[in-house]
Amino acid sequence: MHTKTLAELARGLRDRAFSSEELTRHYLERIKRHDGQLNSFITLCEDSALARAREADIQLASGKPGPLAGIPFAHKDIFCTDGVRTSCGSRMLDNFIAPYNATVTERLQQAGAVMLGKTNMDEFAMGSSNETSYYGPVNNPWNPDTVPGGSSGGSAAAVAARLAPASTGTDTGGSIRQPAALCGITGLKPTYGRVSRYGMIAFASSLDQAGPMAASAEDAALMLQAMAGFDPRDSTCVDRPVEDYSAGLNNDIRGLRIGLPKEYFGEGLDPAVAKVVEAAIAELKQLGAEPVEISLPNAGLAVPTYYVVAPAECSSNLSRFDGVRFGYRCDNPRDLEDLYKRSRGEGFGPEVKRRIMIGTYALSAGYYDAYYLKAQQARHLIADDFKAAFEKVDVIAGPTAPNTAFRLGEKVDDPVTMYLSDVFTIAVNLAGLPGMSVPAGFVEELPVGLQLIGNYFEEDRLLNVAHRYQQVTDWHTRIPKGFE
Amino acid sequence: MQWEAVIGLEIHAQLATKSKIFSGASTAYGAAPNTQACAVDLGLPGVLPVLNEEAVRMAASFGLATHATVAPRSVFARKNYFYPDLPKGYQISQYELPIVHTGYLDIELEDGETRRIGITRAHLEEDAGKSLHEGFHGVTGIDLNRAGTPLLEIVSEPDLRSAKEAVAYMKKLHSLVRYLEICDGNMQEGSFRCDANVSIRRRGEHRFGTRAEIKNINSFRFVERAINFEIERQIEVLESGGAVVQETRLYDAGKDETRSMRTKEEANDYRYFPDPDLLPVELDAAFIEAVRKTLPELPDAKKSRFMEQYGLSAYDAGVLTASREMADYYEAVVEASKVEGKLAANWVMGELSAALNRDGIEVEDSPIDARAFAGLLQRIGDNTISGKIAKTVFEAMWAGEGDADAVIEAKGLKQITDTGAIEQMIREVIEANPQQVEQYRSGKDKLFGFFVGQVMKASKGKANPAEVNKLLKQLLDE
């Protein structure tokens, strides 16, 4: 059953070829059998999953099932789940049982999806390798000595190993797309404002966006359909109708202009990865798309801009973790200051502290103009580059990550090199655009992702291009050894 | 040495919205701790603020009422600092772009002079919770019911020159926000509180001296006292050769003094930046015009109208329009009774206000409503009772003994205007006092008052005084 796509599983459930309970048991068993090697789940929700599955079976029998009725999924542990621990990969929230559901959680529930458990992630979504998690690193199913990428590393590994047909992720600077690329799955970061952030623990509020991670574009479309839409509880969520993401998957892409930013194919890109990406573009050309060389002249500003904006916002967003109302509290605090210092000192890991300090510094009196304001200006330049590009092309394509999965521990002591893993994904968040990673081949048995970037609210077009590509390639159907 | 004080006030007015500024939780005062704090107010992981439109409308109405600019675009910012009753570790406020700026308020001083006090800005922000230090045996309790309550922080220009001016400004503002119905003005519950920035300089000097900020003063009386204490303290410091330190001070009402809380060096770096969870507030002309249409008649306009329409002095009109409730009461009384505006003013400001003050009752809760009060004034106006008797009737009405006519009837207080009856009483008085009659008739005119008194006494105060005078004169001169 686990080799089927989500779309096929949905059909199977509807046709009563198997029940949701059987399907859910199957995945729960796979998780129990395989996740010891991967560590992709932080919390497994066996009982509640089976209960939900049985409810879905009743729904399916009644003839009025939700669009994802009975489909199991893995939920990134950044989304609040009522009554279930929501750790955000941190010791700080190891004891935090959320008393409410995130909007995304609620929507998936309403669609009938069955949550298998909560997936591992970099602490507070800060990391590109899943190594900053309090719950330990996740191993890439393609090679257990390598990282799955991050921060949605658990979600990516779980789908790649077919421990779940699909998962949720969040992407602040590449946290859906980069792990999707490194694990050989399909991941989509929607336009900022397309999916509600309510109940999604904030890292950098102006950049965070939730999206689907799945085996194929077709599956991602089904997941996104359930996740997207206006939510009055999130002021930055955009009130506009949601497109039918499945309807246009097979649209012809002849004449589609695909922009290839020269800045994404230059220095820093592994030549072997470049080759795979170029081959993928050639494939799109075969389908009738027209590659156009373009330039994003301010692409070089993306990483430095991001590492001012994101830490600045995170330094404020993470202030609520103070040991007073919820989460980790140090033992026997002497006084208020001691309570703050030790609760935060012991509750947060080193990468989170590093970013809080960078952000605090960037917002400090006397530095605000030079860092935060400057970064906001750079952000506008980056967005303007894309705006100009989309006057000439329909979609932008390039590599998702500069390399394939790197070895565990390889970059953990070198934050700047680690930050460069997101060199091609970050600009998309700064501009608020939708971006996607699609499996495009392998280098030394490790997956490579093709990144597709669309104009605002053109998720449907990205999914269309990705789906057409997946109709003529089979990279997305490959399953790592030992997980077949 | 002549010193001049320079004072600016920052007033926090709690907006009278039903729900909080960024959540749906109730703002009602006095609930059990933490029963009116939802996930958003608690700052739980993942929650997001959503702006209460009513708070925006209220801020805009304040801006229009103070001749200020209601900004077409204002921005919420985060003010970052750690405190146990500040759940998110930051307060959502407005910093560089407030919703209201550049307005003014005219105040009247005791000598009748009017002064225009600039309003620098008024911005929206959320209140914090409360730390409770009593009854928790060595630990601090936190009540987050107040967290997220909308505040309008109103910042004046440093245009005030004395504690009295500061109080006059604060009272005027207090009256205004209640007129606008955007704040209940309850100072005991902290709905209207004040920080005062105080500095002094030599008279004639243009530069400002170093200022001290006195935090959280919650009554008019304390504002006056705290500022006066602070002015004296600063004069003493400067005259003894010292320098005023820029600091935050706390007013201790018990000791009637201010004392240092923290100096500038200890002050927080709040690291303000635009809140990425909230969009800029954009108000178009149509919205602002719609708010303008809802504005009630404001105190200054009402005062002018009262002077003109009811023939009142500036003082009377000022007192009667100080609160909207009082003004409404007065107008209702005049309209219903059709008596002279001045007569109604005297009674409302006299007997009624005295009784309200004595019993600590607000005019809107007066046991004598405007219609009943008008009934009393009508009986004065149509000579059914004299002013003196009316006071007795008023007291009976206050005590709940019925309306004016019922009291007059029950107590037999109706004025005697029947000349036959009055003449009878006068003849009896003349008969009983032959000696005084003789003295009067031989030229001792002063005794006339004695006869009036005797007749009134005989009538138990009910005889019409004018009639008594007329008839008495006739009969004594016979």
HADDOCK unambig.tbl for C-alpha pairs under 7 A between the chains (distance, minus, plus):
assign (segid A and resid 198 and name CA) (segid B and resid 46 and name CA) 5.89 0.50 0.50
assign (segid A and resid 198 and name CA) (segid B and resid 47 and name CA) 5.64 0.50 0.50
assign (segid A and resid 198 and name CA) (segid B and resid 48 and name CA) 6.04 0.50 0.50
assign (segid A and resid 199 and name CA) (segid B and resid 46 and name CA) 3.93 0.50 0.50
assign (segid A and resid 199 and name CA) (segid B and resid 47 and name CA) 5.38 0.50 0.50
assign (segid A and resid 200 and name CA) (segid B and resid 46 and name CA) 4.68 0.50 0.50
assign (segid A and resid 201 and name CA) (segid B and resid 45 and name CA) 5.37 0.50 0.50
assign (segid A and resid 201 and name CA) (segid B and resid 46 and name CA) 4.01 0.50 0.50
assign (segid A and resid 202 and name CA) (segid B and resid 46 and name CA) 5.91 0.50 0.50
assign (segid A and resid 205 and name CA) (segid B and resid 276 and name CA) 5.77 0.50 0.50
assign (segid A and resid 205 and name CA) (segid B and resid 277 and name CA) 6.24 0.50 0.50
assign (segid A and resid 206 and name CA) (segid B and resid 276 and name CA) 5.40 0.50 0.50
assign (segid A and resid 233 and name CA) (segid B and resid 48 and name CA) 6.75 0.50 0.50
assign (segid A and resid 233 and name CA) (segid B and resid 50 and name CA) 6.28 0.50 0.50
assign (segid A and resid 234 and name CA) (segid B and resid 48 and name CA) 6.10 0.50 0.50
assign (segid A and resid 234 and name CA) (segid B and resid 50 and name CA) 6.78 0.50 0.50
assign (segid A and resid 235 and name CA) (segid B and resid 50 and name CA) 5.85 0.50 0.50
assign (segid A and resid 235 and name CA) (segid B and resid 277 and name CA) 6.64 0.50 0.50
assign (segid A and resid 235 and name CA) (segid B and resid 278 and name CA) 5.81 0.50 0.50
assign (segid A and resid 235 and name CA) (segid B and resid 279 and name CA) 6.69 0.50 0.50
assign (segid A and resid 236 and name CA) (segid B and resid 277 and name CA) 6.49 0.50 0.50
assign (segid A and resid 236 and name CA) (segid B and resid 278 and name CA) 6.64 0.50 0.50
assign (segid A and resid 236 and name CA) (segid B and resid 279 and name CA) 6.69 0.50 0.50
assign (segid A and resid 316 and name CA) (segid B and resid 80 and name CA) 6.77 0.50 0.50
assign (segid A and resid 319 and name CA) (segid B and resid 88 and name CA) 6.19 0.50 0.50
assign (segid A and resid 319 and name CA) (segid B and resid 89 and name CA) 4.76 0.50 0.50
assign (segid A and resid 320 and name CA) (segid B and resid 43 and name CA) 6.64 0.50 0.50
assign (segid A and resid 320 and name CA) (segid B and resid 87 and name CA) 6.13 0.50 0.50
assign (segid A and resid 320 and name CA) (segid B and resid 88 and name CA) 4.26 0.50 0.50
assign (segid A and resid 320 and name CA) (segid B and resid 89 and name CA) 5.08 0.50 0.50
assign (segid A and resid 324 and name CA) (segid B and resid 84 and name CA) 6.65 0.50 0.50
assign (segid A and resid 363 and name CA) (segid B and resid 271 and name CA) 5.16 0.50 0.50
assign (segid A and resid 364 and name CA) (segid B and resid 269 and name CA) 6.73 0.50 0.50
assign (segid A and resid 364 and name CA) (segid B and resid 271 and name CA) 5.29 0.50 0.50
assign (segid A and resid 365 and name CA) (segid B and resid 269 and name CA) 6.53 0.50 0.50
assign (segid A and resid 365 and name CA) (segid B and resid 271 and name CA) 6.56 0.50 0.50
